Amino acid sequence: MTGRRMHLVAYLKTGPTANHPGAWRHPESDLHDILAPERYEHIARVLEAACFDACFFADTFGLPDIHGGNFDAYLRKGGQISYLDPMTVLPVMGRVTRHLGLGATLSTTFQHPYHLARSLASLDILTGGRAAWNVVTSATDLEARNFGMESIPPKEQRYDRADEVLEACDALWNCWDPDPFVMDREKGVFIDPAKVRYADFKGRWVSTRGPLSLPRMPQGRPVLLQAGASDRGRDFAARWAEAVFCTPHSQADALAFRDDIRARMANHDRAPDGCKVLPGCAMVLGETMAIAWEKAAYLQSLIEPEAQTMLHSALLGADLSQHRTAEAVAAAQGHQGITGSQDRVLQLMQKEKISFAEAAARPRNLLVGTAQSIADEMEAWFTAGACDGFVIFPTVFPRMFEDVCRLVVPELQRRGLFRGAYAGRTLRENLAAA
């Protein structure tokens, strides 16, 4: 038994499609309830019963229209779309759980720190200290245009602004001291004004006077998640993130990424264990290896080539139906594209000696096997120091998560690799627990 224990976080969408563009077509994928609160209540209960640290909703602030120059394929093929605002769904999930962390993806490029700080503090208060913020700087022109901008700013500029936005949010979250409420009916004093102050934050990109109109949240600030893979993104993660979601192609790539993040954290006087590195994966489980591979083959057969191409077009910020080489994609991207997704395609291209177009057409790797064999693979990555746990994204929803929680999690618990009960009251306490 290792002294460390894994952390597990679920990647969710307010819709039927996550990173597997064919899974919604599977006969066991629930489609009837994508707009119903019961869907999200159910998955929250499933994840909490298995002691997941948290879930977070991935989000894009618009309909992807890079592939083919329009959003037709993304709608027709059931692309990865947010049909509901996650910030309205998370409180619904919070009402049926007591421990599960609840995260939203929110952009520092488009949203003002006062709005961000107020919304996230409200969520943390209402859930008793379980809010998480997946901090993104966004990566597409289509999102920028929805917020009145012509195009997405350069990456360096986006991260410079993101640093300021988080500094401003921190200032706002610290406007209130703990325990400001007096509530003395006799004296007519409700709140001690000496325990509330202005933020008076002035930066190059954002300014806010404050204070917030709501008290200090239980966690002080939400747990900060991040997925930046560029050099500037890694520096940002090393300064701020408490968990990093990454998408490496191999264990060696994951190990190199984790080592790099931990080394950069020293430049910000942070202990390396203060940020958990969590590679993404999805699973196909079977009673035997043969059954698992048969299930995986069927699942992969549901991916139409155009559906895979349109997904990677959105992730890479270039129309892969028109641009087929790494050089052509780079020229077409401008300031768009997610570096981690591009790195994964390049890693696959180099490892298997295939073209960029062939690598981009491949679906993400699946962990395929029995509960025991999948636990073996997760244990190998974890004990090698390649990760601190995993972000698990769904294929067939909710069936895949139900299978993982019913079969894989108990196997990890049996090996002493995963908790059998929550150690803390807040999400931050659970992330910090060994």
N, C-alpha and C positions, 0 to 999 in steps of 0.2 A: 504494500500500500504506500503510495506516495504522500508526502506532506502537503502537496498542492492538490487542489480540486478544480475541476473544470467549471467554466461558466458557460451557460447556454442562453442564447437570445434568439427569439423568433423574428424573422423578417416577414412582414405582412403587407398586404395591399388592401385598400377598400375596393376590391373588385376580384374577379376570379382568376386573374393571371398575374404571376410574379415573374421569375426569371426563366421559367420553362414555357415557351410560347405555344405548346401544344396541349398542356395538361388540362386546360379547361374543357377540351373535347372528350376527355375520358368519361365513360358512363358513370363513374363514381364521384365525379366532381360536382359539388353542389353549385347550382346556378340560380335557383329560384329565390334565394334569400340575400343576394348581394347588397340590397338596399334596406335590409331588415336589421334592427338592433340585435335580434336573437342570434344572428350569425356570429357577431363579435362577442356577445356574452358567452356563447358556447366555447369559442376558441380560448377565451381568457380563462375560463374554468379548467379546460383541458391542460393548458400550460401551467397554471398554478398548481394543479394536483400533482404535476411532475416536477415541481420546484424549479422551473425555469427562472433565471434571474429577471428576465424582462422580455417584452416584445416591443418592436417599433414598426411604425408604418413608413415604408419608403414612399416618396411622393415626387411627382413632377407637376409643375404649376402650369399645366396646359395640356393640349392634345399633341402628341408628337407628329410632326408633319415633314420631317427631313426626308424620309424614304419616298421617292417619287414626287417630292415637292408638294405633297398634300397629306391629309390625315385619313384618306380613304382606306388604305390597307390596314392601318392601325385599328380602325373601327371594325372593318369587315372581318379581319383575322383575329379579333379579340386580343389586342395588344395590352401591355402593362399600363393600365389607366387607373387613376384614382377617381372613383365614382362618387365618393363622399369625402368631405374634409375630415382628415383624421382627428383634428382637435375637437370635433363634435362627437366623434365615436369613442375616444379614449375615456371620457367620464362615464359613458355607458358601461364600459368594461370595468372601470374602477368600482362601480357600485356592486359588482358581483364577485369581487376579489378583495383580498386583504394584504397580499404580499407581492404580487406580480408587478414588476416595474413596467411603466407605460410611457412609450416614447413616440414623439412626432418628428418628422423631418420639416425643418423650417429654414428659410433662406436669409442669410445676412445681406445678400445683395439687393433684395427687393423690399424687405420688411424693416420697419423702424424699430430701434431698440426698446422704445417705450411699449409699443404693442407686443413685442416678443416677451419682454420681461413681465408684463402684466398677465398675458395669457398663460405663460409657463408657471408663474407663481400661483395663479389660481388653480391650475391643475395639480400642482404639488400640495397645496393646502387641502383641496378636496379629497385627495387620495392618501393623505397622511404621510407624505414624503416619498412618493413613488414616481415622480415625473422624470423623464429623460428627454433631452433635446439632441436629435441627430442634426448636427450643425452642417449645413451645406452652403456653398457659395453659388450653386447652380451652374449649369454647363451648356445651356442652349439659347440660341437667339429667340426661339419661339416663346420661351418663358420671359425673356427680357421685354419682348414686344407686348406681352400681356400687362406689363407694369409701366408702359409708356416709354420704353427705351428702344433705340433702333437695333441694338445688338448687345450681346453679353460683353462686359468689359474684359480686358486682359486678366489672366489668372493672377498675376502678381498684385494687380490693383484690387481684385476681388478679395484676396486674402488680407491685404492691408486694411481694407474696410472691415473685413470680418474680425480682425483683431480689435479694432475700435468698437465694433458693435458689442462684442463680448465684454470689453472694458466698461462700456456704457451700461450694459445690463447688470454687470456686477455692482456698479455704483448705485443703480436703482434698487437692486435687491438689498443693499446695505443701508437704505434710507431709514429703515425702521429697526429699532433695538428689539430684542426679545421681550416679551411680556409687557407691552405698552398699555394694555387694557386695565383701567382702574374700575370702571363700572360701579361707581359709588353713587347710588341713588340719593342718599342723604345730602352729600356735598354737591351733587350735580356735576360730577367729573366722570366722563366716559373714557377718555384716553389722555395719558400724560403727554402733552405736546413736546416736552423736553426730550422724549425718546423718538422723535421723528425729525428728519432734517432734509434739506435739499440735496440733490445729487450734484447739480451744477457741472455736468460733464460737457466739455467742449473739445472736439477733435477736428481733424481735417475733413472727415467724411460725415460724421454725425455729431449732433449735439442734443442734449436733453437736460432740462432743469430738474424734473422730478418735484417732489417725491412721488412714488407710486401711491395709489389710494387704497392699498391693501397691505396687511401686515407681513412680517417676515415669514418666509415659507419654512416648513420643517427641516428641509435639507440645506437651507441657506442659499443654494442655487440648485437647479436640476442637474442630474448626472449628464455629462456632456459626451456624446458619441460623435464619431467623425470617420470619414472614409477617404480622405484625401491621400492620393498615392504619388502625386508630383513632388518634386523637391520642396517647393514652397508649402504644399499641403502637409508633408511630413513634419516640417518645422511647426506648422500650426497645431498639428496633433500633439507634438511633443510638448508644446506650451499648455494646451488646454484639455485635451481629450482624456477621459477616464476609461474609454473603450474605443478601439479602432476596428472597424469592419473592413476587411481586405479580401481580395479575390485572386490569390496566387494560383498558378497552374499546378505547382508541385510542392512537396514538403520542403525541398531545398529553397525554393523561392520564398516560402512562408518564413523559414528560419532566417533568411537574409533580411527580410522585411522587419521581423520582430527585433532582430539585433540592431538594425538601423534606428528604429523608433526609440529603443531603450538607450542607445548611445546619445541620440539627440536630446533626450529628456534631461541628461546631465547638464546640458547648456542652460537649462531653465531651473536648475537646482531642484529637480523633481526626482523622487525615488523611482527606479524603473518599474517596480510593481504597482505604481500608481496608475498605470494605463494597461488595460488588458487588450491583447491582440487576438482578434477573433476572425479567422478565415470563414468564408461562406461555403456552405455545401447544401445539397439536397440528397434525399435518400430514397431508395427503392428496396423494400424489405420483402423477404419470402421465407417460407418455412424451411426451404433448402436453397442451396446456391442455384440449382437449375431453375427452380420456380422464380427466384428473384431475377435471374437474367431473362427469363421469359417475360416477366412483367415489365422489365426495363426495355426490352426490345419493342414491346407493344406501345409503351409510353412514348418512346422515341419515334415510332412510326406515325404518331399523331402530329408531329411537327411538319408543317408545310415549309418548303424551302423559302418562300417569300416571307413567312412569319419569322423565321430565324434571321433573315437578312434585315427586315425592318427593325427588329429588336436591336441588332448591333448597329444599325444606322443611327438610332436614337442615342445609344450609349457612346458611340464614337464621334457623333456630331458631323457625320458626312454620309451622303447617300451612297450606300454600297452597291446599289443597282447601277450606279454610274462610275464609281471609283473603285478599282480592283486591287491596287497596290498600296503598300504603306506610304509611299511617296505621294501618290495621288490623293490619298485620304488626308495626309498632313497638309497638303496644299489647299484642300477644300474646307478644312475644319475652321479656319480663322481662329477665334478664341474658344471654340466649342469643343466638347468631348470630355469624357471622364478618363483620366489617366490610368486608373486601375484597370478599367476594362480594356484599354488599349494595350497595357502591359501584359495582360493575360493572353491576348491574341498573339502578341509578339513572342511570348514565352512558348506557347504551343507551336507556333510557326518554326521557331528555332529548334525545339526539342524533336519534333517529328519531321523536320526538313520538308515542310510543305509550303505552299504559297500563302501570302497574306489573305487572299480571297478564300482559300480553302480553310484556313484557320478561323476566319471570321464566320464561316458558314457552319462551324461545328457548334453544337449546343454545349452548355457548360457540363463539366464532368458530374456524374452522379456517383454517390456511394451506393453500390449495389451488393446485396448479400443478405445473410441472416443477421439477427441481432448480435450474435457473437462475433461474426466476421467484421461487421461494421464497427462494433466496439473495439475490436482489435486495431482497426485503422485509426480510429480517433485516439486511442491510447498511444499508438506509435507516434503520431504527430505531437501529442501533448507531452509525453515523456522525453521526446527529443528536443523539447524547447522551441518547437516551431509555432506554438500557439498557447494561449491561456484558456482556450475553449473554442466555441464555434457559434457563428450566426447561421441558423438553419432556415433556408427558404423553402417554401412549399412547392410541391408538384401538384398532386391530386389533393384538393382542399375540401374538407378538413382531414380526409382520411390519412394522408401522410403524417401529419402531426399526431393524430391519434395513435398510429402505429409506432411512431418514435417514442411517444410518451408511455405506451403500454409495453413495449418490447426492449428498446435500446436503453432508455433511461434506467430501468431496473438492473440491466446488465452492468451499466457503468457504476451504479450504486453498489452492486455486489462486489465489484472490484475495488471499492473505496475511492473511486475517481470522481464521484459526484455526490452532492449533499442528499440526505434523506429528509431534511427539514430545513426551513429557512432559519438562518442564524441571527438575522437582524430585523429591525423594524422598518428601516428605510431601504430603498434600492442601493444607495451608496454603502450602507453597512453590509449588505449582502454581497456586493462586488468586492468589498475589502476582505471578506471572510475567506480563510484558507479553504 
